[in-house]
Amino acid sequence: MRDKPVALVTGANKGIGLHIARELAAHGLTVLVGSRDLRHGETSAKSLGGNAGAVQLDVTDKASVAAAADRIRKEYGRLDVLVNNAGVSHSGTPGKPLQEIAEAGRMSVVSLDEVRAVFETNVFGVIAVTQAMLPLLREAPAGRIVNVSSTSGSLTWNSDPANPHRKMFGTYSASKTALNAITLAFAADLESTRIKVNAACPGFTATDLNNFQGTRTVEEAAREPVRLALLGQDGPTGTFSDENGPVPW
Ligand SMILES: NC(=O)c1ccc[n+]([C@@H]2O[C@H](COP(=O)([O-])OP(=O)(O)OC[C@H]3O[C@@H](n4cnc5c(N)ncnc54)[C@H](OP(=O)(O)O)[C@@H]3O)[C@@H](O)[C@H]2O)c1
């Protein structure tokens, strides 16, 4: 077993996940770059230096999730931090303008197949990966799970008619609301363990997810997820926050 803590970041071959991985490696953790395309993951892991490796991981593929958990146990012997970062804003290929994504994801017009595809990655994928990694996380001295969520999923904010972004509340945002519920459910279920489970919003960040229309950098976006990944023993569990503090559910 490694003497240094080990972290797995899903969807870490690019975007916010890659920067979370970079920061965790800089903090001295051994970082596993989860990537559905192993070659992309390996290239990204190399860019992080000696403290990183790549793991093939498609969060929607049961066999891939099980194989990743097996490999981590066999090769690394421990897992201390899981960052559920992998996410999609729609089921198509990157390059769609944000307005188009929001339009197509409106609840009155979106197809059930599309809703299922988005929830498959953003919600069910998180449950599958978390359950598969729990045996390792339970053995860790300070297991930490961070779910990368979004303030766009806040029911409190979106039920306020004065919120100008409310029109964008559709398939993607609803998947993040569901992710928040899942976060709370895991936190409550694991309350008697050493594991802390929290949700973080990285803020509106320029990545493929929004056709690079976001206004924050990946460096800024990684701050809150990394803070929660490195929480001390007296840190909270079952919270939802961004860099400015708690976000209403
Ligand atoms: N950007 C923002 O403004 C913003 C705001 C709030 C929350 N977030 C959240 O931040 C997280 C990271 O997003 P990002 O902005 O960095 O977007 P991104 O650059 O598009 O990165 C998304 C990552 O998720 C991976 N992924 C997608 N489906 C997957 C699957 N089935 N299995 C494994 N990995 C999968 C992608 O892998 P491939 O390269 O293989 O596609 C990619 O590595 C997401 O959960 C997103 O919802 C982003």
Ligand as a Chemical Component Dictionary entry (heavy atoms), coordinates in Angstrom:
data_LIG
# 
_chem_comp.id                   LIG 
_chem_comp.type                 NON-POLYMER 
_chem_comp.pdbx_formal_charge   0 
_chem_comp.three_letter_code    LIG 
# 
loop_
_chem_comp_atom.comp_id 
_chem_comp_atom.atom_id 
_chem_comp_atom.alt_atom_id 
_chem_comp_atom.type_symbol 
_chem_comp_atom.charge 
_chem_comp_atom.model_Cartn_x 
_chem_comp_atom.model_Cartn_y 
_chem_comp_atom.model_Cartn_z 
_chem_comp_atom.pdbx_ordinal 
LIG N1  N1  N 0  -17.834 24.685 -17.026 1  
LIG C1  C1  C 0  -18.732 25.193 -16.200 2  
LIG O1  O1  O 0  -19.125 26.372 -16.321 3  
LIG C2  C2  C 0  -19.312 24.345 -15.098 4  
LIG C3  C3  C 0  -20.151 24.971 -14.158 5  
LIG C4  C4  C 0  -20.690 24.218 -13.142 6  
LIG C5  C5  C 0  -20.388 22.868 -13.054 7  
LIG N2  N2  N 1  -19.566 22.278 -13.971 8  
LIG C6  C6  C 0  -19.276 20.845 -13.853 9  
LIG O2  O2  O 0  -17.868 20.642 -13.848 10 
LIG C7  C7  C 0  -17.590 19.308 -14.285 11 
LIG C8  C8  C 0  -16.460 19.331 -15.307 12 
LIG O3  O3  O 0  -16.920 19.972 -16.483 13 
LIG P1  P1  P 0  -16.020 20.875 -17.437 14 
LIG O4  O4  O 0  -16.627 22.215 -17.449 15 
LIG O5  O5  O -1 -14.582 20.722 -17.081 16 
LIG O6  O6  O 0  -16.356 20.198 -18.856 17 
LIG P2  P2  P 0  -15.465 19.434 -19.939 18 
LIG O7  O7  O 0  -14.227 20.181 -20.250 19 
LIG O8  O8  O 0  -16.414 19.106 -21.030 20 
LIG O9  O9  O 0  -15.038 18.108 -19.177 21 
LIG C9  C9  C 0  -15.961 17.089 -18.897 22 
LIG C10 C10 C 0  -15.181 15.830 -18.561 23 
LIG O10 O10 O 0  -16.129 14.785 -18.270 24 
LIG C11 C11 C 0  -15.772 13.670 -19.044 25 
LIG N3  N3  N 0  -16.905 12.768 -19.273 26 
LIG C12 C12 C 0  -18.072 13.003 -19.919 27 
LIG N4  N4  N 0  -18.820 11.890 -19.944 28 
LIG C13 C13 C 0  -18.102 10.917 -19.305 29 
LIG C14 C14 C 0  -18.313 9.562  -18.997 30 
LIG N5  N5  N 0  -19.429 8.912  -19.385 31 
LIG N6  N6  N 0  -17.372 8.879  -18.316 32 
LIG C15 C15 C 0  -16.234 9.503  -17.935 33 
LIG N7  N7  N 0  -15.953 10.780 -18.201 34 
LIG C16 C16 C 0  -16.880 11.479 -18.887 35 
LIG C17 C17 C 0  -15.208 14.230 -20.336 36 
LIG O11 O11 O 0  -14.474 13.231 -21.031 37 
LIG P3  P3  P 0  -14.302 13.229 -22.639 38 
LIG O12 O12 O 0  -13.114 14.108 -22.934 39 
LIG O13 O13 O 0  -14.075 11.786 -22.941 40 
LIG O14 O14 O 0  -15.570 13.763 -23.224 41 
LIG C18 C18 C 0  -14.339 15.333 -19.745 42 
LIG O15 O15 O 0  -13.139 14.788 -19.268 43 
LIG C19 C19 C 0  -18.911 18.751 -14.824 44 
LIG O16 O16 O 0  -19.505 17.904 -13.853 45 
LIG C20 C20 C 0  -19.758 20.000 -15.013 46 
LIG O17 O17 O 0  -21.143 19.741 -14.961 47 
LIG C21 C21 C 0  -19.016 22.997 -15.001 48 
# 
loop_
_chem_comp_bond.comp_id 
_chem_comp_bond.atom_id_1 
_chem_comp_bond.atom_id_2 
_chem_comp_bond.value_order 
_chem_comp_bond.pdbx_ordinal 
LIG N1  C1  SING 1  
LIG C1  O1  DOUB 2  
LIG C1  C2  SING 3  
LIG C2  C3  SING 4  
LIG C2  C21 DOUB 5  
LIG C3  C4  DOUB 6  
LIG C4  C5  SING 7  
LIG C5  N2  DOUB 8  
LIG N2  C6  SING 9  
LIG N2  C21 SING 10 
LIG C6  O2  SING 11 
LIG C6  C20 SING 12 
LIG O2  C7  SING 13 
LIG C7  C8  SING 14 
LIG C7  C19 SING 15 
LIG C8  O3  SING 16 
LIG O3  P1  SING 17 
LIG P1  O4  DOUB 18 
LIG P1  O5  SING 19 
LIG P1  O6  SING 20 
LIG O6  P2  SING 21 
LIG P2  O7  DOUB 22 
LIG P2  O8  SING 23 
LIG P2  O9  SING 24 
LIG O9  C9  SING 25 
LIG C9  C10 SING 26 
LIG C10 O10 SING 27 
LIG C10 C18 SING 28 
LIG O10 C11 SING 29 
LIG C11 N3  SING 30 
LIG C11 C17 SING 31 
LIG N3  C12 SING 32 
LIG N3  C16 SING 33 
LIG C12 N4  DOUB 34 
LIG N4  C13 SING 35 
LIG C13 C14 SING 36 
LIG C13 C16 DOUB 37 
LIG C14 N5  SING 38 
LIG C14 N6  DOUB 39 
LIG N6  C15 SING 40 
LIG C15 N7  DOUB 41 
LIG N7  C16 SING 42 
LIG C17 O11 SING 43 
LIG C17 C18 SING 44 
LIG O11 P3  SING 45 
LIG P3  O12 DOUB 46 
LIG P3  O13 SING 47 
LIG P3  O14 SING 48 
LIG C18 O15 SING 49 
LIG C19 O16 SING 50 
LIG C19 C20 SING 51 
LIG C20 O17 SING 52 
# 
